[in-house]
Amino acid sequence: MTDYIPTAFDFDPDERGHFGKFGGRYVPETLMPSLLELNAEYEKVRFDKAF
């Protein structure tokens, strides 16, 4: 059995949340703190095989 090591994709957002040249996050500003917290927690586990 080989280890599963996923890679980041070209369509993943950059560090500012932009997808490519123009894309971004389109959510109300009041939701941004929660969205950023959720994203930070997801980044911690996204490559975890158990997740």
N, C-alpha and C positions, 0 to 999 in steps of 0.2 A: 504494500500500500504506500502510495506517495503522499507527502504532505500537501495540503491544499493551501496555496498562498495566492490569494486574489490580488489583483493589481488595480490601481486607480485607473479610471477610464477617462478618455478625452472629454467625455460629456459630464464629468463631475464638475461641480462648481469650483471656482478658484477661491483664494482666501477671503475675498470680499463677497462671496456668494453669487458671483456672476457666472453664467453659463455661456461661454464663448464671448464674442465681441459685445453683444447687447443685452444678454439675459441678466436677470437679477431676481431678487426676492420681492414678490408683490404681496405684502401683508401689511395690515395697519401697524403703524409705529408702536402702538401700545402693546402689540404682541411680540415685538422684536426681542425683548429680554428673555421671554420664555422660549422663543424659537432658537435663540443662540445657546441657551442652556441645553435644550434638547439636542441640538447639533453637536455640542461638545461631548455629551454623553454617548451619542451614537458613534462619534469618531473613536471613542475609547474601545468600542466593542465590534466595530464593523468588520474587522478582519479576524475576529475570534471565531474559530471553527464551531464552538459550542453555541454561538449566537445564531 
